[in-house]
Every structure is written in structure tokens, then in C-alpha cells.
Amino acid sequence: MAASVGIEYDGLKQALREIGKIDPALRRQITKDIKSAADPLVSAIKDSIPSSPPLTGQKHNGRTAWKNESKNIVVKVDTRKARKRNLEQGAQFESIGTVKITAKGAALSMADMAGRGPNQTRNRNPLRARPNFAQDLTSKLRTPSRFVWARSDDFIDEVTRNVDKIVQEVMGEAQKRIVKR
């Protein structure tokens, strides 16, 4: 499970899909532009992630090891169509964010959201349960969400303004290209 921040725009998914059919190079360039518009937030999130493991138990070579976690912040422009079960109900696209900033990786996801839910240990096996994990992270870092949502409040307006400019250009370009057809 990954923590993420999303921005939803009405009609953008369809416009991007249409542009992708007509001019794939333009579609790729628009995706790059949207990703670069989110750079202030991505940089802030990466700066808030510690370079060394926050807890000593995360120094190992396994799946949950703390490695270069700041590289696990990903920006994705999603134009996925609706799933079959939703198509039957009349949906054309999924109601998920068009622009998503996601923290991937087991260690980063756990450190970001540990202690958020009602079950603090998240494991019924007493040998694997870590009842103090969330408390230790909160004492060393801050309360959950420690990285993604904590920084998004400061930068979401700026990112939204940057993406809005690009969206207006995309919508205008899509209209021009559809009219030319």
C-alpha cells in the first residue's frame, strides 16, 4: 500500500487520451510538463525523508530495509479507463486522481503511515508484532502521515496552479486537434 496525493480534473483524462491517439509525442511532452509542475511538492517530500533509517531495526537487506527512500517518490499522470464493473454502471473513467504523487516501497510506506489505523501492530502473530513501532517513529519524526500528506498541505496550491496552466493548454490543444479531424 502506498501513500499518495491526487488531483482530479474533469475532462482531462479524455483529452489526454484523444491527444495520445492523434499525436503521441505531444502526449508524452504534456506528461513531462505535468510531472515537472509537481516538482516543488516532490522536492519537499524528498527533503522530509531522512537519508538514514529512522529506526535501528530498518538496517538490513530485506524488503523492508531503509535504502535510498527518497527515490521512491513517483509522479504519475493516470488516464486509466474505468474497470468493467464500473463501465456497466455508466462510468467512462475511474474516479481516481489524474495526477498522483505516490510514495512507493515497503519501508517508506510503513514509516509514513505507521500508527494511522486502529490496530497499532498490524500483525496477529506475536513473534512478528511490533507494538512500539508507530510510537518510536512518532517520537523520532512526527505523527502519521510523516512525509507525503505532511508536505502536501504546504505545496498543493502551487502545484494545482502549475498543473491548471498546463491543463488549460491541453484542453485548448485537444479542441484544436479534434476540430481539425
Disulfide bonds with the S-S distance in Angstrom:
none
